[in-house]
Amino acid sequence: MNTTTKCAATVLAAALGAAVLAGCGDSDGKESGASGSGSKTVTLVSHDSFNVSDAVLKAFTAETGYKVKVLKSGDAGAALNQEILTKGSPRGDVFFGADNTLLSRALDNGLFTPYEAKGLDRVAADTRLDGKHRVMPVDTGDICVNYDKKYFADRKLDPPKSFDDLLKPAYKNLLVTENAATSSPGLGFLLGTVAVHGESGYQDYWKKLKDNGVKVVDGWEQAYNEEFSGSAGGRKAKADRPLVVSYASSPPVEVLYADPQPAEAPTGVATGTCFRQIEFAGLLKGAANEAGGKALLDFMISKRFQEDMPLNMFVNPVVKDAELPEIFTKFGAAVDKPATVDPEKIAKNREQWVQSWSSLVVK
């Protein structure tokens, strides 16, 4: 999915002063990664943004007898690279964090043992991208342009609604985005433009967007918390960019961690600029505790785990019977038709697209 952070909404929560729960460690104090076949510890290898409530992990232990050790390994791309380097002798039993932009790398390297998790029939069909069950979907999220409501209201200017709107003179010098070569949302936004304008048209689109004053920074935290005028950090920094590439879940997080909580989110989402990300988990080939890994995968698509994710990782559940918390339904944006690109097409062209983008926009 990326070369930097995943699930930037988690970083947003931290930036707003949230007490984000850390992954639960092994209660017996062991520091090792994978557990033995007779062990009652199952090790989940993940990116740094994985987060789950203590109560949910305790429920898993009560149901199965297995305790969960979470081994966080940097951003999603770095975590995946480490598993590729240790292929056959994995550091854990389950890997979580490969998304549809990097899925082919994980599958082509043969990292996973196929396993059809119990309850997979409850998972939305359009998220099940691997028919061989080497990985299963766990969550979805949408990368979208966010806007500062006050900025546009004060100027009686409608916010943009689509990718093409961003090219209009009214929005000149207003947008900040992340580097597609170094950032997950930056890459997602680039892929969104490929989906909308095609391989033959995305370069021309970016030429026009550059001419319209788009600003490119290295990562999400700088873009959102330093450059975007609608965020809590941006307001303190007196930022001057009222448009930013972020997530559809950013407005609920702005409300959740504001003190006092506002009646309305200070930011909105341009739902015609969204790219859909899907995150996957799989049983690592060579897992020392294969039975525990299978039990954990089953649990990750249980209703309890799925309903815990939105306020911990700020992503959407993939099981059809999971309910979103009220703060998501009240303040979040419903993205009915996000842009998507086939994972095989991404695998074939990702590096070329990023290189072309860099030569056009960053040079």
C-alpha positions as CSV (number, residue, x, y, z in Angstrom):
1,M,0.0,0.0,0.0
2,N,2.7,2.5,0.7
3,T,6.2,3.5,1.4
4,T,5.3,5.5,4.5
5,T,2.5,5.4,7.1
6,K,-0.8,3.6,6.7
7,C,-4.0,4.5,8.5
8,A,-3.1,8.2,8.9
9,A,-6.3,8.8,10.9
10,T,-4.5,7.0,13.8
11,V,-1.8,9.6,13.6
12,L,-4.5,12.3,13.5
13,A,-5.9,10.9,16.7
14,A,-2.5,11.1,18.3
15,A,-2.0,14.7,17.0
16,L,-5.2,15.7,18.6
17,G,-4.2,14.3,22.0
18,A,-5.8,10.9,21.9
19,A,-4.6,8.1,24.1
20,V,-4.2,5.5,21.4
21,L,-4.0,2.0,22.8
22,A,-0.9,0.0,22.0
23,G,-0.9,-3.5,20.7
24,C,-1.2,-6.1,23.5
25,G,2.0,-7.9,24.4
26,D,2.6,-11.4,25.4
27,S,1.8,-11.7,29.1
28,D,4.5,-14.2,29.7
29,G,7.1,-11.6,28.9
30,K,8.6,-13.4,25.9
31,E,10.2,-11.1,23.3
32,S,10.4,-13.6,20.4
33,G,8.3,-13.4,17.3
34,A,6.7,-16.7,16.2
35,S,5.4,-19.0,18.9
36,G,5.9,-22.8,19.1
37,S,3.3,-25.2,17.8
38,G,2.2,-26.0,21.4
39,S,2.3,-22.4,22.5
40,K,-0.8,-20.6,23.7
41,T,0.6,-17.4,22.2
42,V,-0.2,-16.3,18.6
43,T,1.9,-13.6,17.0
44,L,0.4,-11.0,14.7
45,V,2.9,-9.1,12.5
46,S,1.5,-5.7,11.5
47,H,2.2,-2.1,10.6
48,D,2.5,0.4,13.4
49,S,-1.1,1.6,13.0
50,F,-2.7,-1.7,14.1
51,N,-4.8,-1.1,17.2
52,V,-7.4,-3.1,19.1
53,S,-9.1,-2.7,22.4
54,D,-7.7,-4.7,25.4
55,A,-11.2,-6.0,26.0
56,V,-11.5,-7.5,22.5
57,L,-8.1,-9.2,22.8
58,K,-9.2,-10.6,26.2
59,A,-12.4,-11.9,24.6
60,F,-10.3,-13.7,22.0
61,T,-8.2,-15.3,24.7
62,A,-11.3,-16.3,26.6
63,E,-12.9,-17.9,23.5
64,T,-9.8,-19.7,22.2
65,G,-7.2,-19.9,25.0
66,Y,-4.7,-18.1,22.8
67,K,-3.0,-14.8,23.9
68,V,-2.1,-12.3,21.1
69,K,1.4,-10.8,20.8
70,V,1.4,-7.9,18.3
71,L,4.8,-7.3,16.5
72,K,4.6,-3.9,15.0
73,S,7.1,-3.4,12.2
74,G,7.0,0.2,10.8
75,D,4.7,1.3,8.0
76,A,2.9,-1.3,5.9
77,G,5.5,-1.3,3.1
78,A,8.4,-1.8,5.5
79,A,6.5,-4.5,7.4
80,L,5.8,-6.4,4.2
81,N,9.4,-6.1,3.1
82,Q,10.6,-7.6,6.3
83,E,8.3,-10.6,5.8
84,I,9.6,-11.1,2.3
85,L,13.2,-11.1,3.6
86,T,12.3,-13.7,6.2
87,K,10.1,-15.8,3.9
88,G,9.8,-19.4,5.1
89,S,11.0,-18.5,8.6
90,P,8.4,-15.9,9.5
91,R,8.6,-13.7,12.6
92,G,5.0,-14.4,13.4
93,D,1.9,-16.5,12.6
94,V,-0.4,-14.0,10.9
95,F,0.5,-10.9,8.8
96,F,-1.9,-7.9,8.7
97,G,-1.5,-4.8,6.6
98,A,-0.9,-5.6,3.0
99,D,-3.5,-3.6,1.0
100,N,-4.7,-3.7,-2.6
101,T,-1.8,-1.4,-3.7
102,L,0.8,-3.9,-2.5
103,L,-1.1,-7.1,-2.5
104,S,0.6,-8.6,-5.6
105,R,4.0,-8.3,-3.9
106,A,2.8,-10.3,-1.0
107,L,1.2,-13.0,-3.1
108,D,3.9,-13.2,-5.7
109,N,6.4,-13.9,-3.0
110,G,4.4,-16.8,-1.6
111,L,4.2,-15.5,1.9
112,F,0.9,-17.2,2.9
113,T,-0.6,-20.6,3.5
114,P,-4.2,-20.7,2.0
115,Y,-6.9,-20.7,4.7
116,E,-10.6,-20.0,4.2
117,A,-11.6,-18.3,7.5
118,K,-14.8,-19.2,9.2
119,G,-17.5,-16.6,8.5
120,L,-15.9,-15.4,5.2
121,D,-19.3,-15.6,3.6
122,R,-20.3,-12.6,5.7
123,V,-17.6,-10.5,4.2
124,A,-18.5,-8.1,1.3
125,A,-17.8,-9.9,-2.0
126,D,-16.2,-6.9,-3.6
127,T,-13.4,-6.9,-1.0
128,R,-12.5,-10.5,-1.5
129,L,-9.8,-10.1,-4.1
130,D,-8.0,-13.4,-3.7
131,G,-10.0,-16.4,-4.7
132,K,-7.3,-18.8,-3.5
133,H,-7.8,-17.6,0.1
134,R,-4.2,-16.8,0.7
135,V,-5.3,-13.5,2.3
136,M,-8.7,-12.3,3.5
137,P,-10.0,-8.7,3.7
138,V,-10.2,-7.1,7.1
139,D,-11.1,-3.5,6.6
140,T,-11.5,-0.7,4.0
141,G,-10.7,3.0,4.0
142,D,-11.1,5.8,1.5
143,I,-8.4,8.3,0.6
144,C,-10.1,11.6,-0.4
145,V,-9.6,15.3,-0.6
146,N,-10.8,17.0,2.7
147,Y,-11.8,20.6,2.8
148,D,-11.9,23.3,5.5
149,K,-15.6,24.2,5.8
150,K,-15.0,27.6,7.4
151,Y,-12.6,28.7,4.6
152,F,-15.2,28.0,1.9
153,A,-18.2,29.3,3.9
154,D,-16.4,32.6,4.6
155,R,-15.8,33.1,0.9
156,K,-19.2,31.8,-0.2
157,L,-17.3,29.4,-2.5
158,D,-18.5,25.8,-3.1
159,P,-15.8,23.2,-2.2
160,P,-14.7,20.9,-5.0
161,K,-16.6,17.7,-5.6
162,S,-14.5,15.8,-8.1
163,F,-10.9,15.4,-9.4
164,D,-11.7,17.6,-12.3
165,D,-13.0,20.4,-10.0
166,L,-9.5,20.6,-8.6
167,L,-8.3,22.0,-11.9
168,K,-10.6,25.0,-11.8
169,P,-9.1,28.5,-11.3
170,A,-11.2,29.0,-8.1
171,Y,-9.1,26.4,-6.4
172,K,-5.7,27.6,-7.5
173,N,-3.0,27.2,-4.8
174,L,-5.4,25.6,-2.4
175,L,-4.5,21.9,-2.5
176,V,-1.8,20.1,-0.6
177,T,-1.1,16.5,-1.3
178,E,1.5,13.9,-0.3
179,N,4.4,12.6,-2.3
180,A,3.2,9.4,-4.2
181,A,6.7,7.9,-3.9
182,T,6.8,8.3,-0.1
183,S,3.3,8.3,1.2
184,S,0.3,6.0,1.3
185,P,-2.4,8.6,0.8
186,G,-0.2,10.3,-1.9
187,L,0.0,7.0,-3.8
188,G,-3.7,6.4,-3.3
189,F,-4.6,9.8,-4.7
190,L,-2.3,9.2,-7.7
191,L,-4.1,5.8,-8.3
192,G,-7.4,7.6,-8.1
193,T,-6.4,9.9,-10.9
194,V,-5.2,6.9,-13.0
195,A,-8.6,5.3,-12.4
196,V,-10.5,8.3,-13.5
197,H,-8.3,9.6,-16.4
198,G,-6.7,6.3,-17.5
199,E,-3.1,5.5,-18.3
200,S,-3.2,7.8,-21.2
201,G,-4.7,10.8,-19.4
202,Y,-3.4,10.9,-15.8
203,Q,-0.1,12.6,-16.8
204,D,-1.9,15.5,-18.5
205,Y,-4.2,15.8,-15.5
206,W,-1.2,16.2,-13.2
207,K,0.4,18.7,-15.5
208,K,-2.7,20.8,-15.2
209,L,-2.9,20.2,-11.4
210,K,0.7,21.4,-11.0
211,D,-0.2,24.5,-13.1
212,N,-3.0,25.1,-10.7
213,G,-0.7,25.3,-7.8
214,V,-0.9,21.9,-6.0
215,K,1.7,21.7,-3.2
216,V,3.5,18.4,-2.6
217,V,5.0,17.4,0.8
218,D,6.6,14.2,2.0
219,G,3.9,12.7,4.1
220,W,0.4,12.9,5.6
221,E,1.3,14.3,9.0
222,Q,3.0,17.4,7.4
223,A,0.2,17.8,4.9
224,Y,-2.7,17.4,7.3
225,N,-1.3,18.8,10.6
226,E,0.9,21.6,9.3
227,E,-0.4,22.7,5.9
228,F,-4.1,22.1,6.1
229,S,-6.1,25.0,7.5
230,G,-9.0,22.8,8.6
231,S,-7.1,20.6,11.0
232,A,-6.5,21.3,14.7
233,G,-2.8,21.4,14.0
234,G,-3.2,23.5,10.9
235,R,-5.3,26.1,12.8
236,K,-2.6,26.4,15.4
237,A,0.1,26.7,12.7
238,K,-2.1,29.3,10.8
239,A,-1.9,27.0,7.7
240,D,-3.1,28.4,4.4
241,R,-4.2,25.4,2.4
242,P,-7.9,24.6,2.8
243,L,-7.7,21.4,0.7
244,V,-5.7,18.3,1.6
245,V,-5.5,14.7,0.6
246,S,-6.5,12.7,3.7
247,Y,-9.2,10.1,4.6
248,A,-13.0,10.0,4.6
249,S,-12.6,9.1,8.3
250,S,-10.8,12.3,9.2
251,P,-13.9,14.5,10.0
252,P,-15.2,12.1,12.7
253,V,-11.7,12.0,14.3
254,E,-11.6,15.8,14.3
255,V,-14.9,15.7,16.3
256,L,-14.0,12.8,18.6
257,Y,-10.8,14.3,19.9
258,A,-11.8,18.0,20.0
259,D,-12.4,19.5,23.4
260,P,-15.1,20.6,23.6
261,Q,-16.6,18.4,20.9
262,P,-18.2,20.6,18.1
263,A,-21.8,20.0,16.9
264,E,-20.5,19.8,13.4
265,A,-17.2,18.5,11.9
266,P,-14.9,21.4,10.9
267,T,-13.9,19.5,7.8
268,G,-15.7,17.9,4.9
269,V,-14.9,15.3,2.3
270,A,-15.1,15.7,-1.5
271,T,-16.5,12.2,-2.1
272,G,-15.8,12.4,-5.9
273,T,-12.1,12.3,-5.2
274,C,-11.9,9.1,-3.2
275,F,-9.7,6.0,-3.8
276,R,-10.7,2.8,-2.0
277,Q,-8.1,0.9,0.0
278,I,-8.7,-2.7,1.3
279,E,-6.4,-4.2,3.9
280,F,-5.8,-7.9,4.2
281,A,-4.5,-10.5,6.7
282,G,-3.1,-14.0,6.0
283,L,-1.6,-17.0,7.7
284,L,2.2,-16.8,7.2
285,K,3.8,-19.8,5.5
286,G,5.9,-21.6,8.0
287,A,4.0,-20.2,11.0
288,A,5.0,-21.9,14.2
289,N,1.5,-21.7,15.6
290,E,-0.7,-22.4,12.6
291,A,-3.7,-23.4,14.7
292,G,-3.5,-20.2,16.7
293,G,-3.1,-18.2,13.5
294,K,-6.2,-19.7,12.0
295,A,-8.2,-18.9,15.2
296,L,-7.0,-15.3,15.0
297,L,-8.0,-14.9,11.4
298,D,-11.4,-16.3,12.2
299,F,-11.7,-13.8,15.0
300,M,-10.6,-10.8,12.9
301,I,-13.8,-11.1,10.8
302,S,-16.0,-11.7,13.8
303,K,-18.6,-9.0,14.5
304,R,-16.9,-8.1,17.8
305,F,-13.4,-7.4,16.3
306,Q,-14.9,-5.7,13.2
307,E,-17.0,-3.3,15.3
308,D,-14.0,-2.4,17.4
309,M,-11.9,-1.2,14.5
310,P,-13.5,2.1,13.5
311,L,-12.6,4.0,16.7
312,N,-9.2,2.3,17.1
313,M,-7.9,2.3,13.5
314,F,-10.4,4.6,11.9
315,V,-11.3,2.2,9.1
316,N,-14.5,0.5,8.0
317,P,-15.5,-3.1,8.7
318,V,-15.8,-5.5,5.8
319,V,-18.4,-7.9,7.4
320,K,-22.0,-7.0,6.4
321,D,-23.5,-7.3,9.9
322,A,-21.0,-5.0,11.6
323,E,-22.4,-1.6,12.7
324,L,-20.5,1.6,12.6
325,P,-20.3,3.8,15.7
326,E,-22.6,6.8,15.7
327,I,-19.8,9.3,15.4
328,F,-18.9,7.7,12.0
329,T,-22.4,7.7,10.7
330,K,-23.1,11.3,11.9
331,F,-19.9,13.0,10.9
332,G,-18.3,10.6,8.4
333,A,-18.7,10.7,4.6
334,A,-20.5,8.0,2.7
335,V,-18.4,7.1,-0.4
336,D,-20.7,5.3,-2.7
337,K,-18.5,5.1,-5.8
338,P,-14.8,5.2,-4.9
339,A,-12.2,5.0,-7.6
340,T,-10.5,1.6,-7.8
341,V,-7.7,0.0,-9.9
342,D,-7.3,-3.7,-10.4
343,P,-4.5,-5.0,-8.1
344,E,-2.8,-6.8,-11.0
345,K,-2.8,-3.6,-13.0
346,I,-1.3,-1.8,-10.0
347,A,1.4,-4.5,-9.7
348,K,2.3,-4.2,-13.3
349,N,2.4,-0.4,-13.5
350,R,2.9,1.0,-10.0
351,E,6.6,1.8,-10.2
352,Q,6.2,3.3,-13.7
353,W,3.3,5.5,-12.7
354,V,5.1,6.8,-9.6
355,Q,8.3,7.5,-11.6
356,S,6.3,9.4,-14.3
357,W,4.4,11.3,-11.6
358,S,7.7,12.2,-9.9
359,S,9.2,13.5,-13.1
360,L,6.2,15.6,-13.8
361,V,5.4,17.0,-10.4
362,V,8.4,16.8,-8.1
363,K,11.3,17.6,-10.4
